[in-house]
Amino acid sequence: QAALEEASICLLNCGPTGSEALKNLVLGGVGSITIVDGSKVELGDLGNNF
């Protein structure tokens, strides 16, 4: 657990699959997460996550 808390993750292009992976990383206790995504969030995207 200590290794996860000290880990730094960079997630590129956070679509539906990336969002699910991100959720699991957060729940797992990863200490630092950076998200890089050039897309704008649109109304149709809101149903894709969780």
PyMOL commands that set and color helices and strands:
alter all, ss='L'
color gray80, all
select helices_A, chain A and resi 2-6+16-28+43-48
alter helices_A, ss='H'
color red, helices_A
select strands_A, chain A and resi 8-12+32-36
alter strands_A, ss='S'
color yellow, strands_A
deselect
rebuild
show_as cartoon
